[in-house]
Amino acid sequence: MQTKHIVAQKGVLTDIAHIQSHDVRGPLATILGLVQLFNFENAADPDNKVIITAIAQASEQLDVVIKEVVYKENNLRRTTTEPE
């Protein structure tokens, strides 16, 4: 039974690593790029509203991905600590 838990852990950890390297990276790269476009010298620049909206959307995507990773980690923890 311990081998089964180890195999399950490996699968979940591999999945989490994939999510972090791909699904987290996309929204984060978007946020970093948008911050570079933001006009700090003229906060009233109309483009800033578009940029802030896009940052909010990318942040929401990132939040969804982080919640997915936390959910997977919590599930893994529950399944590996439950008595057999």
PDB file of N, CA, C and O in Angstrom:
ATOM      1  N   MET A   1       0.822  -1.198   0.000  1.00  0.00           N
ATOM      2  CA  MET A   1       0.000   0.000   0.000  1.00  0.00           C
ATOM      3  C   MET A   1       0.866   1.263   0.000  1.00  0.00           C
ATOM      4  O   MET A   1       0.480   2.288  -0.561  1.00  0.00           O
ATOM      5  N   GLN A   2       2.036   1.179   0.631  1.00  0.00           N
ATOM      6  CA  GLN A   2       2.928   2.333   0.669  1.00  0.00           C
ATOM      7  C   GLN A   2       3.417   2.673  -0.735  1.00  0.00           C
ATOM      8  O   GLN A   2       3.568   3.848  -1.067  1.00  0.00           O
ATOM      9  N   THR A   3       3.665   1.665  -1.556  1.00  0.00           N
ATOM     10  CA  THR A   3       4.091   1.888  -2.934  1.00  0.00           C
ATOM     11  C   THR A   3       3.007   2.631  -3.699  1.00  0.00           C
ATOM     12  O   THR A   3       3.305   3.510  -4.507  1.00  0.00           O
ATOM     13  N   LYS A   4       1.763   2.283  -3.449  1.00  0.00           N
ATOM     14  CA  LYS A   4       0.644   2.959  -4.108  1.00  0.00           C
ATOM     15  C   LYS A   4       0.632   4.449  -3.757  1.00  0.00           C
ATOM     16  O   LYS A   4       0.399   5.290  -4.626  1.00  0.00           O
ATOM     17  N   HIS A   5       0.881   4.773  -2.488  1.00  0.00           N
ATOM     18  CA  HIS A   5       0.917   6.179  -2.062  1.00  0.00           C
ATOM     19  C   HIS A   5       2.081   6.922  -2.715  1.00  0.00           C
ATOM     20  O   HIS A   5       1.938   8.074  -3.127  1.00  0.00           O
ATOM     21  N   ILE A   6       3.218   6.265  -2.805  1.00  0.00           N
ATOM     22  CA  ILE A   6       4.390   6.894  -3.417  1.00  0.00           C
ATOM     23  C   ILE A   6       4.137   7.177  -4.892  1.00  0.00           C
ATOM     24  O   ILE A   6       4.487   8.245  -5.393  1.00  0.00           O
ATOM     25  N   VAL A   7       3.534   6.224  -5.579  1.00  0.00           N
ATOM     26  CA  VAL A   7       3.211   6.418  -7.004  1.00  0.00           C
ATOM     27  C   VAL A   7       2.200   7.550  -7.157  1.00  0.00           C
ATOM     28  O   VAL A   7       2.320   8.374  -8.064  1.00  0.00           O
ATOM     29  N   ALA A   8       1.202   7.591  -6.271  1.00  0.00           N
ATOM     30  CA  ALA A   8       0.198   8.666  -6.323  1.00  0.00           C
ATOM     31  C   ALA A   8       0.855  10.016  -6.051  1.00  0.00           C
ATOM     32  O   ALA A   8       0.559  10.998  -6.731  1.00  0.00           O
ATOM     33  N   GLN A   9       1.742  10.071  -5.065  1.00  0.00           N
ATOM     34  CA  GLN A   9       2.441  11.311  -4.755  1.00  0.00           C
ATOM     35  C   GLN A   9       3.263  11.783  -5.943  1.00  0.00           C
ATOM     36  O   GLN A   9       3.249  12.963  -6.292  1.00  0.00           O
ATOM     37  N   LYS A  10       3.969  10.862  -6.552  1.00  0.00           N
ATOM     38  CA  LYS A  10       4.807  11.229  -7.696  1.00  0.00           C
ATOM     39  C   LYS A  10       3.957  11.810  -8.822  1.00  0.00           C
ATOM     40  O   LYS A  10       4.331  12.807  -9.441  1.00  0.00           O
ATOM     41  N   GLY A  11       2.811  11.179  -9.082  1.00  0.00           N
ATOM     42  CA  GLY A  11       1.926  11.679 -10.137  1.00  0.00           C
ATOM     43  C   GLY A  11       1.419  13.078  -9.845  1.00  0.00           C
ATOM     44  O   GLY A  11       1.423  13.943 -10.721  1.00  0.00           O
ATOM     45  N   VAL A  12       0.982  13.300  -8.613  1.00  0.00           N
ATOM     46  CA  VAL A  12       0.459  14.617  -8.245  1.00  0.00           C
ATOM     47  C   VAL A  12       1.574  15.658  -8.267  1.00  0.00           C
ATOM     48  O   VAL A  12       1.371  16.770  -8.754  1.00  0.00           O
ATOM     49  N   LEU A  13       2.735  15.312  -7.750  1.00  0.00           N
ATOM     50  CA  LEU A  13       3.844  16.268  -7.743  1.00  0.00           C
ATOM     51  C   LEU A  13       4.314  16.594  -9.159  1.00  0.00           C
ATOM     52  O   LEU A  13       4.686  17.732  -9.444  1.00  0.00           O
ATOM     53  N   THR A  14       4.299  15.610 -10.034  1.00  0.00           N
ATOM     54  CA  THR A  14       4.644  15.860 -11.438  1.00  0.00           C
ATOM     55  C   THR A  14       3.623  16.799 -12.068  1.00  0.00           C
ATOM     56  O   THR A  14       3.981  17.708 -12.818  1.00  0.00           O
ATOM     57  N   ASP A  15       2.358  16.574 -11.761  1.00  0.00           N
ATOM     58  CA  ASP A  15       1.281  17.427 -12.274  1.00  0.00           C
ATOM     59  C   ASP A  15       1.439  18.859 -11.756  1.00  0.00           C
ATOM     60  O   ASP A  15       1.293  19.814 -12.519  1.00  0.00           O
ATOM     61  N   ILE A  16       1.734  19.007 -10.475  1.00  0.00           N
ATOM     62  CA  ILE A  16       1.919  20.333  -9.887  1.00  0.00           C
ATOM     63  C   ILE A  16       3.124  21.031 -10.523  1.00  0.00           C
ATOM     64  O   ILE A  16       3.063  22.224 -10.820  1.00  0.00           O
ATOM     65  N   ALA A  17       4.196  20.305 -10.730  1.00  0.00           N
ATOM     66  CA  ALA A  17       5.385  20.898 -11.361  1.00  0.00           C
ATOM     67  C   ALA A  17       5.060  21.387 -12.766  1.00  0.00           C
ATOM     68  O   ALA A  17       5.512  22.458 -13.172  1.00  0.00           O
ATOM     69  N   HIS A  18       4.278  20.608 -13.511  1.00  0.00           N
ATOM     70  CA  HIS A  18       3.881  21.010 -14.865  1.00  0.00           C
ATOM     71  C   HIS A  18       3.022  22.279 -14.807  1.00  0.00           C
ATOM     72  O   HIS A  18       3.232  23.214 -15.579  1.00  0.00           O
ATOM     73  N   ILE A  19       2.069  22.300 -13.898  1.00  0.00           N
ATOM     74  CA  ILE A  19       1.193  23.471 -13.752  1.00  0.00           C
ATOM     75  C   ILE A  19       2.020  24.708 -13.433  1.00  0.00           C
ATOM     76  O   ILE A  19       1.822  25.768 -14.027  1.00  0.00           O
ATOM     77  N   GLN A  20       2.944  24.566 -12.495  1.00  0.00           N
ATOM     78  CA  GLN A  20       3.738  25.719 -12.101  1.00  0.00           C
ATOM     79  C   GLN A  20       4.641  26.207 -13.230  1.00  0.00           C
ATOM     80  O   GLN A  20       4.824  27.412 -13.405  1.00  0.00           O
ATOM     81  N   SER A  21       5.202  25.277 -13.993  1.00  0.00           N
ATOM     82  CA  SER A  21       6.123  25.705 -15.042  1.00  0.00           C
ATOM     83  C   SER A  21       5.415  26.224 -16.282  1.00  0.00           C
ATOM     84  O   SER A  21       6.019  26.943 -17.078  1.00  0.00           O
ATOM     85  N   HIS A  22       4.151  25.875 -16.462  1.00  0.00           N
ATOM     86  CA  HIS A  22       3.440  26.307 -17.665  1.00  0.00           C
ATOM     87  C   HIS A  22       2.278  27.252 -17.348  1.00  0.00           C
ATOM     88  O   HIS A  22       2.217  28.365 -17.870  1.00  0.00           O
ATOM     89  N   ASP A  23       1.369  26.809 -16.501  1.00  0.00           N
ATOM     90  CA  ASP A  23       0.153  27.585 -16.259  1.00  0.00           C
ATOM     91  C   ASP A  23       0.388  28.816 -15.384  1.00  0.00           C
ATOM     92  O   ASP A  23      -0.314  29.818 -15.525  1.00  0.00           O
ATOM     93  N   VAL A  24       1.356  28.752 -14.497  1.00  0.00           N
ATOM     94  CA  VAL A  24       1.679  29.915 -13.666  1.00  0.00           C
ATOM     95  C   VAL A  24       2.499  30.916 -14.480  1.00  0.00           C
ATOM     96  O   VAL A  24       2.315  32.128 -14.360  1.00  0.00           O
ATOM     97  N   ARG A  25       3.380  30.409 -15.284  1.00  0.00           N
ATOM     98  CA  ARG A  25       4.303  31.261 -16.039  1.00  0.00           C
ATOM     99  C   ARG A  25       3.575  32.190 -17.014  1.00  0.00           C
ATOM    100  O   ARG A  25       3.984  33.339 -17.180  1.00  0.00           O
ATOM    101  N   GLY A  26       2.518  31.725 -17.653  1.00  0.00           N
ATOM    102  CA  GLY A  26       1.792  32.551 -18.629  1.00  0.00           C
ATOM    103  C   GLY A  26       1.227  33.822 -18.030  1.00  0.00           C
ATOM    104  O   GLY A  26       1.579  34.914 -18.476  1.00  0.00           O
ATOM    105  N   PRO A  27       0.350  33.714 -17.021  1.00  0.00           N
ATOM    106  CA  PRO A  27      -0.200  34.933 -16.422  1.00  0.00           C
ATOM    107  C   PRO A  27       0.868  35.816 -15.782  1.00  0.00           C
ATOM    108  O   PRO A  27       0.779  37.043 -15.834  1.00  0.00           O
ATOM    109  N   LEU A  28       1.868  35.195 -15.183  1.00  0.00           N
ATOM    110  CA  LEU A  28       2.922  35.986 -14.560  1.00  0.00           C
ATOM    111  C   LEU A  28       3.708  36.778 -15.606  1.00  0.00           C
ATOM    112  O   LEU A  28       4.008  37.953 -15.395  1.00  0.00           O
ATOM    113  N   ALA A  29       4.038  36.153 -16.713  1.00  0.00           N
ATOM    114  CA  ALA A  29       4.745  36.854 -17.792  1.00  0.00           C
ATOM    115  C   ALA A  29       3.887  38.000 -18.337  1.00  0.00           C
ATOM    116  O   ALA A  29       4.401  39.071 -18.659  1.00  0.00           O
ATOM    117  N   THR A  30       2.585  37.764 -18.435  1.00  0.00           N
ATOM    118  CA  THR A  30       1.670  38.812 -18.893  1.00  0.00           C
ATOM    119  C   THR A  30       1.688  39.995 -17.936  1.00  0.00           C
ATOM    120  O   THR A  30       1.789  41.145 -18.365  1.00  0.00           O
ATOM    121  N   ILE A  31       1.590  39.714 -16.648  1.00  0.00           N
ATOM    122  CA  ILE A  31       1.602  40.783 -15.645  1.00  0.00           C
ATOM    123  C   ILE A  31       2.911  41.563 -15.712  1.00  0.00           C
ATOM    124  O   ILE A  31       2.906  42.794 -15.705  1.00  0.00           O
ATOM    125  N   LEU A  32       4.016  40.856 -15.775  1.00  0.00           N
ATOM    126  CA  LEU A  32       5.319  41.534 -15.837  1.00  0.00           C
ATOM    127  C   LEU A  32       5.434  42.419 -17.080  1.00  0.00           C
ATOM    128  O   LEU A  32       5.957  43.531 -17.007  1.00  0.00           O
ATOM    129  N   GLY A  33       4.951  41.928 -18.208  1.00  0.00           N
ATOM    130  CA  GLY A  33       4.993  42.719 -19.432  1.00  0.00           C
ATOM    131  C   GLY A  33       4.100  43.939 -19.364  1.00  0.00           C
ATOM    132  O   GLY A  33       4.482  45.018 -19.816  1.00  0.00           O
ATOM    133  N   LEU A  34       2.921  43.778 -18.804  1.00  0.00           N
ATOM    134  CA  LEU A  34       1.992  44.903 -18.695  1.00  0.00           C
ATOM    135  C   LEU A  34       2.511  45.981 -17.759  1.00  0.00           C
ATOM    136  O   LEU A  34       2.316  47.171 -18.008  1.00  0.00           O
ATOM    137  N   VAL A  35       3.166  45.573 -16.689  1.00  0.00           N
ATOM    138  CA  VAL A  35       3.745  46.559 -15.763  1.00  0.00           C
ATOM    139  C   VAL A  35       4.784  47.411 -16.497  1.00  0.00           C
ATOM    140  O   VAL A  35       4.914  48.604 -16.222  1.00  0.00           O
ATOM    141  N   GLN A  36       5.515  46.810 -17.417  1.00  0.00           N
ATOM    142  CA  GLN A  36       6.504  47.552 -18.193  1.00  0.00           C
ATOM    143  C   GLN A  36       5.843  48.587 -19.109  1.00  0.00           C
ATOM    144  O   GLN A  36       6.443  49.614 -19.425  1.00  0.00           O
ATOM    145  N   LEU A  37       4.614  48.314 -19.529  1.00  0.00           N
ATOM    146  CA  LEU A  37       3.898  49.234 -20.419  1.00  0.00           C
ATOM    147  C   LEU A  37       3.195  50.374 -19.681  1.00  0.00           C
ATOM    148  O   LEU A  37       2.870  51.406 -20.268  1.00  0.00           O
ATOM    149  N   PHE A  38       2.969  50.167 -18.387  1.00  0.00           N
ATOM    150  CA  PHE A  38       2.240  51.159 -17.595  1.00  0.00           C
ATOM    151  C   PHE A  38       2.993  52.492 -17.593  1.00  0.00           C
ATOM    152  O   PHE A  38       4.210  52.527 -17.411  1.00  0.00           O
ATOM    153  N   ASN A  39       2.265  53.574 -17.793  1.00  0.00           N
ATOM    154  CA  ASN A  39       2.858  54.919 -17.828  1.00  0.00           C
ATOM    155  C   ASN A  39       2.846  55.496 -16.412  1.00  0.00           C
ATOM    156  O   ASN A  39       1.868  56.107 -15.983  1.00  0.00           O
ATOM    157  N   PHE A  40       3.946  55.290 -15.701  1.00  0.00           N
ATOM    158  CA  PHE A  40       4.051  55.774 -14.325  1.00  0.00           C
ATOM    159  C   PHE A  40       4.195  57.293 -14.266  1.00  0.00           C
ATOM    160  O   PHE A  40       3.828  57.917 -13.271  1.00  0.00           O
ATOM    161  N   GLU A  41       4.718  57.868 -15.309  1.00  0.00           N
ATOM    162  CA  GLU A  41       4.937  59.315 -15.326  1.00  0.00           C
ATOM    163  C   GLU A  41       3.644  60.092 -15.546  1.00  0.00           C
ATOM    164  O   GLU A  41       3.536  61.253 -15.151  1.00  0.00           O
ATOM    165  N   ASN A  42       2.657  59.442 -16.181  1.00  0.00           N
ATOM    166  CA  ASN A  42       1.369  60.098 -16.413  1.00  0.00           C
ATOM    167  C   ASN A  42       0.270  59.095 -16.059  1.00  0.00           C
ATOM    168  O   ASN A  42      -0.212  58.349 -16.911  1.00  0.00           O
ATOM    169  N   ALA A  43      -0.107  59.098 -14.793  1.00  0.00           N
ATOM    170  CA  ALA A  43      -1.112  58.135 -14.326  1.00  0.00           C
ATOM    171  C   ALA A  43      -2.450  58.312 -15.031  1.00  0.00           C
ATOM    172  O   ALA A  43      -3.253  57.379 -15.056  1.00  0.00           O
ATOM    173  N   ALA A  44      -2.710  59.479 -15.602  1.00  0.00           N
ATOM    174  CA  ALA A  44      -3.966  59.749 -16.299  1.00  0.00           C
ATOM    175  C   ALA A  44      -3.960  59.226 -17.735  1.00  0.00           C
ATOM    176  O   ALA A  44      -4.969  59.341 -18.430  1.00  0.00           O
ATOM    177  N   ASP A  45      -2.874  58.668 -18.181  1.00  0.00           N
ATOM    178  CA  ASP A  45      -2.783  58.109 -19.540  1.00  0.00           C
ATOM    179  C   ASP A  45      -3.920  57.102 -19.737  1.00  0.00           C
ATOM    180  O   ASP A  45      -4.042  56.152 -18.964  1.00  0.00           O
ATOM    181  N   PRO A  46      -4.757  57.300 -20.768  1.00  0.00           N
ATOM    182  CA  PRO A  46      -5.904  56.405 -20.988  1.00  0.00           C
ATOM    183  C   PRO A  46      -5.493  54.949 -21.216  1.00  0.00           C
ATOM    184  O   PRO A  46      -6.270  54.037 -20.932  1.00  0.00           O
ATOM    185  N   ASP A  47      -4.298  54.728 -21.718  1.00  0.00           N
ATOM    186  CA  ASP A  47      -3.834  53.353 -21.911  1.00  0.00           C
ATOM    187  C   ASP A  47      -3.649  52.629 -20.581  1.00  0.00           C
ATOM    188  O   ASP A  47      -3.727  51.402 -20.525  1.00  0.00           O
ATOM    189  N   ASN A  48      -3.407  53.374 -19.526  1.00  0.00           N
ATOM    190  CA  ASN A  48      -3.219  52.755 -18.214  1.00  0.00           C
ATOM    191  C   ASN A  48      -4.462  51.993 -17.765  1.00  0.00           C
ATOM    192  O   ASN A  48      -4.353  50.956 -17.110  1.00  0.00           O
ATOM    193  N   LYS A  49      -5.637  52.500 -18.114  1.00  0.00           N
ATOM    194  CA  LYS A  49      -6.879  51.807 -17.737  1.00  0.00           C
ATOM    195  C   LYS A  49      -6.937  50.441 -18.414  1.00  0.00           C
ATOM    196  O   LYS A  49      -7.325  49.454 -17.788  1.00  0.00           O
ATOM    197  N   VAL A  50      -6.561  50.380 -19.668  1.00  0.00           N
ATOM    198  CA  VAL A  50      -6.548  49.109 -20.411  1.00  0.00           C
ATOM    199  C   VAL A  50      -5.521  48.165 -19.790  1.00  0.00           C
ATOM    200  O   VAL A  50      -5.771  46.970 -19.634  1.00  0.00           O
ATOM    201  N   ILE A  51      -4.375  48.714 -19.443  1.00  0.00           N
ATOM    202  CA  ILE A  51      -3.305  47.908 -18.858  1.00  0.00           C
ATOM    203  C   ILE A  51      -3.731  47.358 -17.502  1.00  0.00           C
ATOM    204  O   ILE A  51      -3.526  46.176 -17.225  1.00  0.00           O
ATOM    205  N   ILE A  52      -4.312  48.187 -16.666  1.00  0.00           N
ATOM    206  CA  ILE A  52      -4.763  47.739 -15.338  1.00  0.00           C
ATOM    207  C   ILE A  52      -5.842  46.666 -15.471  1.00  0.00           C
ATOM    208  O   ILE A  52      -5.847  45.701 -14.707  1.00  0.00           O
ATOM    209  N   THR A  53      -6.743  46.821 -16.417  1.00  0.00           N
ATOM    210  CA  THR A  53      -7.779  45.812 -16.657  1.00  0.00           C
ATOM    211  C   THR A  53      -7.146  44.481 -17.058  1.00  0.00           C
ATOM    212  O   THR A  53      -7.556  43.423 -16.581  1.00  0.00           O
ATOM    213  N   ALA A  54      -6.157  44.540 -17.926  1.00  0.00           N
ATOM    214  CA  ALA A  54      -5.472  43.325 -18.359  1.00  0.00           C
ATOM    215  C   ALA A  54      -4.682  42.698 -17.208  1.00  0.00           C
ATOM    216  O   ALA A  54      -4.619  41.474 -17.092  1.00  0.00           O
ATOM    217  N   ILE A  55      -4.084  43.529 -16.362  1.00  0.00           N
ATOM    218  CA  ILE A  55      -3.375  43.007 -15.191  1.00  0.00           C
ATOM    219  C   ILE A  55      -4.353  42.304 -14.257  1.00  0.00           C
ATOM    220  O   ILE A  55      -4.040  41.246 -13.712  1.00  0.00           O
ATOM    221  N   ALA A  56      -5.522  42.881 -14.073  1.00  0.00           N
ATOM    222  CA  ALA A  56      -6.537  42.263 -13.217  1.00  0.00           C
ATOM    223  C   ALA A  56      -6.959  40.903 -13.777  1.00  0.00           C
ATOM    224  O   ALA A  56      -7.103  39.940 -13.023  1.00  0.00           O
ATOM    225  N   GLN A  57      -7.155  40.820 -15.088  1.00  0.00           N
ATOM    226  CA  GLN A  57      -7.551  39.547 -15.705  1.00  0.00           C
ATOM    227  C   GLN A  57      -6.455  38.495 -15.552  1.00  0.00           C
ATOM    228  O   GLN A  57      -6.743  37.344 -15.225  1.00  0.00           O
ATOM    229  N   ALA A  58      -5.212  38.878 -15.785  1.00  0.00           N
ATOM    230  CA  ALA A  58      -4.101  37.936 -15.648  1.00  0.00           C
ATOM    231  C   ALA A  58      -3.941  37.509 -14.187  1.00  0.00           C
ATOM    232  O   ALA A  58      -3.608  36.358 -13.906  1.00  0.00           O
ATOM    233  N   SER A  59      -4.176  38.429 -13.272  1.00  0.00           N
ATOM    234  CA  SER A  59      -4.101  38.111 -11.844  1.00  0.00           C
ATOM    235  C   SER A  59      -5.172  37.097 -11.451  1.00  0.00           C
ATOM    236  O   SER A  59      -4.922  36.191 -10.657  1.00  0.00           O
ATOM    237  N   GLU A  60      -6.365  37.262 -12.015  1.00  0.00           N
ATOM    238  CA  GLU A  60      -7.441  36.304 -11.743  1.00  0.00           C
ATOM    239  C   GLU A  60      -7.094  34.921 -12.294  1.00  0.00           C
ATOM    240  O   GLU A  60      -7.377  33.909 -11.653  1.00  0.00           O
ATOM    241  N   GLN A  61      -6.483  34.873 -13.479  1.00  0.00           N
ATOM    242  CA  GLN A  61      -6.044  33.586 -14.044  1.00  0.00           C
ATOM    243  C   GLN A  61      -4.991  32.941 -13.143  1.00  0.00           C
ATOM    244  O   GLN A  61      -5.026  31.737 -12.891  1.00  0.00           O
ATOM    245  N   LEU A  62      -4.080  33.740 -12.677  1.00  0.00           N
ATOM    246  CA  LEU A  62      -3.030  33.244 -11.792  1.00  0.00           C
ATOM    247  C   LEU A  62      -3.635  32.722 -10.489  1.00  0.00           C
ATOM    248  O   LEU A  62      -3.202  31.691  -9.974  1.00  0.00           O
ATOM    249  N   ASP A  63      -4.616  33.413  -9.964  1.00  0.00           N
ATOM    250  CA  ASP A  63      -5.289  32.988  -8.743  1.00  0.00           C
ATOM    251  C   ASP A  63      -5.955  31.625  -8.932  1.00  0.00           C
ATOM    252  O   ASP A  63      -5.893  30.776  -8.043  1.00  0.00           O
ATOM    253  N   VAL A  64      -6.585  31.415 -10.073  1.00  0.00           N
ATOM    254  CA  VAL A  64      -7.230  30.129 -10.366  1.00  0.00           C
ATOM    255  C   VAL A  64      -6.190  29.007 -10.376  1.00  0.00           C
ATOM    256  O   VAL A  64      -6.422  27.932  -9.822  1.00  0.00           O
ATOM    257  N   VAL A  65      -5.065  29.260 -10.999  1.00  0.00           N
ATOM    258  CA  VAL A  65      -4.015  28.247 -11.080  1.00  0.00           C
ATOM    259  C   VAL A  65      -3.452  27.943  -9.693  1.00  0.00           C
ATOM    260  O   VAL A  65      -3.229  26.781  -9.352  1.00  0.00           O
ATOM    261  N   ILE A  66      -3.228  28.969  -8.908  1.00  0.00           N
ATOM    262  CA  ILE A  66      -2.701  28.761  -7.557  1.00  0.00           C
ATOM    263  C   ILE A  66      -3.690  27.969  -6.716  1.00  0.00           C
ATOM    264  O   ILE A  66      -3.287  27.081  -5.966  1.00  0.00           O
ATOM    265  N   LYS A  67      -4.967  28.272  -6.827  1.00  0.00           N
ATOM    266  CA  LYS A  67      -5.984  27.515  -6.088  1.00  0.00           C
ATOM    267  C   LYS A  67      -5.995  26.052  -6.526  1.00  0.00           C
ATOM    268  O   LYS A  67      -6.195  25.159  -5.703  1.00  0.00           O
ATOM    269  N   GLU A  68      -5.781  25.807  -7.812  1.00  0.00           N
ATOM    270  CA  GLU A  68      -5.724  24.434  -8.321  1.00  0.00           C
ATOM    271  C   GLU A  68      -4.539  23.684  -7.707  1.00  0.00           C
ATOM    272  O   GLU A  68      -4.676  22.528  -7.307  1.00  0.00           O
ATOM    273  N   VAL A  69      -3.393  24.329  -7.633  1.00  0.00           N
ATOM    274  CA  VAL A  69      -2.211  23.698  -7.036  1.00  0.00           C
ATOM    275  C   VAL A  69      -2.458  23.415  -5.553  1.00  0.00           C
ATOM    276  O   VAL A  69      -2.131  22.332  -5.070  1.00  0.00           O
ATOM    277  N   VAL A  70      -3.024  24.363  -4.838  1.00  0.00           N
ATOM    278  CA  VAL A  70      -3.313  24.175  -3.410  1.00  0.00           C
ATOM    279  C   VAL A  70      -4.305  23.032  -3.223  1.00  0.00           C
ATOM    280  O   VAL A  70      -4.146  22.215  -2.316  1.00  0.00           O
ATOM    281  N   TYR A  71      -5.323  22.971  -4.071  1.00  0.00           N
ATOM    282  CA  TYR A  71      -6.310  21.887  -3.997  1.00  0.00           C
ATOM    283  C   TYR A  71      -5.632  20.532  -4.196  1.00  0.00           C
ATOM    284  O   TYR A  71      -5.884  19.595  -3.438  1.00  0.00           O
ATOM    285  N   LYS A  72      -4.779  20.426  -5.203  1.00  0.00           N
ATOM    286  CA  LYS A  72      -4.082  19.172  -5.470  1.00  0.00           C
ATOM    287  C   LYS A  72      -3.182  18.787  -4.304  1.00  0.00           C
ATOM    288  O   LYS A  72      -3.126  17.622  -3.911  1.00  0.00           O
ATOM    289  N   GLU A  73      -2.484  19.768  -3.757  1.00  0.00           N
ATOM    290  CA  GLU A  73      -1.593  19.498  -2.628  1.00  0.00           C
ATOM    291  C   GLU A  73      -2.392  19.044  -1.414  1.00  0.00           C
ATOM    292  O   GLU A  73      -1.994  18.103  -0.729  1.00  0.00           O
ATOM    293  N   ASN A  74      -3.514  19.703  -1.141  1.00  0.00           N
ATOM    294  CA  ASN A  74      -4.360  19.313  -0.008  1.00  0.00           C
ATOM    295  C   ASN A  74      -4.926  17.908  -0.192  1.00  0.00           C
ATOM    296  O   ASN A  74      -4.978  17.124   0.756  1.00  0.00           O
ATOM    297  N   ASN A  75      -5.346  17.596  -1.407  1.00  0.00           N
ATOM    298  CA  ASN A  75      -5.852  16.243  -1.690  1.00  0.00           C
ATOM    299  C   ASN A  75      -4.764  15.211  -1.470  1.00  0.00           C
ATOM    300  O   ASN A  75      -5.012  14.151  -0.894  1.00  0.00           O
ATOM    301  N   LEU A  76      -3.570  15.516  -1.925  1.00  0.00           N
ATOM    302  CA  LEU A  76      -2.452  14.605  -1.751  1.00  0.00           C
ATOM    303  C   LEU A  76      -2.173  14.402  -0.263  1.00  0.00           C
ATOM    304  O   LEU A  76      -1.963  13.275   0.186  1.00  0.00           O
ATOM    305  N   ARG A  77      -2.173  15.471   0.480  1.00  0.00           N
ATOM    306  CA  ARG A  77      -1.919  15.390   1.919  1.00  0.00           C
ATOM    307  C   ARG A  77      -2.977  14.536   2.606  1.00  0.00           C
ATOM    308  O   ARG A  77      -2.657  13.708   3.459  1.00  0.00           O
ATOM    309  N   ARG A  78      -4.247  14.741   2.231  1.00  0.00           N
ATOM    310  CA  ARG A  78      -5.339  13.961   2.839  1.00  0.00           C
ATOM    311  C   ARG A  78      -5.197  12.479   2.528  1.00  0.00           C
ATOM    312  O   ARG A  78      -5.359  11.636   3.411  1.00  0.00           O
ATOM    313  N   THR A  79      -4.899  12.166   1.285  1.00  0.00           N
ATOM    314  CA  THR A  79      -4.831  10.751   0.904  1.00  0.00           C
ATOM    315  C   THR A  79      -3.618  10.051   1.483  1.00  0.00           C
ATOM    316  O   THR A  79      -3.643   8.836   1.677  1.00  0.00           O
ATOM    317  N   THR A  80      -2.558  10.792   1.763  1.00  0.00           N
ATOM    318  CA  THR A  80      -1.361  10.141   2.300  1.00  0.00           C
ATOM    319  C   THR A  80      -1.360  10.108   3.825  1.00  0.00           C
ATOM    320  O   THR A  80      -0.527   9.425   4.420  1.00  0.00           O
ATOM    321  N   THR A  81      -2.276  10.831   4.470  1.00  0.00           N
ATOM    322  CA  THR A  81      -2.315  10.803   5.936  1.00  0.00           C
ATOM    323  C   THR A  81      -3.519  10.051   6.475  1.00  0.00           C
ATOM    324  O   THR A  81      -3.629   9.849   7.684  1.00  0.00           O
ATOM    325  N   GLU A  82      -4.421   9.634   5.599  1.00  0.00           N
ATOM    326  CA  GLU A  82      -5.589   8.872   6.061  1.00  0.00           C
ATOM    327  C   GLU A  82      -5.152   7.481   6.467  1.00  0.00           C
ATOM    328  O   GLU A  82      -4.337   6.858   5.786  1.00  0.00           O
ATOM    329  N   PRO A  83      -5.689   6.988   7.575  1.00  0.00           N
ATOM    330  CA  PRO A  83      -5.360   5.614   7.974  1.00  0.00           C
ATOM    331  C   PRO A  83      -5.953   4.611   7.000  1.00  0.00           C
ATOM    332  O   PRO A  83      -7.015   4.832   6.418  1.00  0.00           O
ATOM    333  N   GLU A  84      -5.256   3.526   6.840  1.00  0.00           N
ATOM    334  CA  GLU A  84      -5.744   2.495   5.899  1.00  0.00           C
ATOM    335  C   GLU A  84      -6.550   1.461   6.605  1.00  0.00           C
ATOM    336  O   GLU A  84      -7.038   0.522   5.976  1.00  0.00           O
TER     337      GLU A  84
END
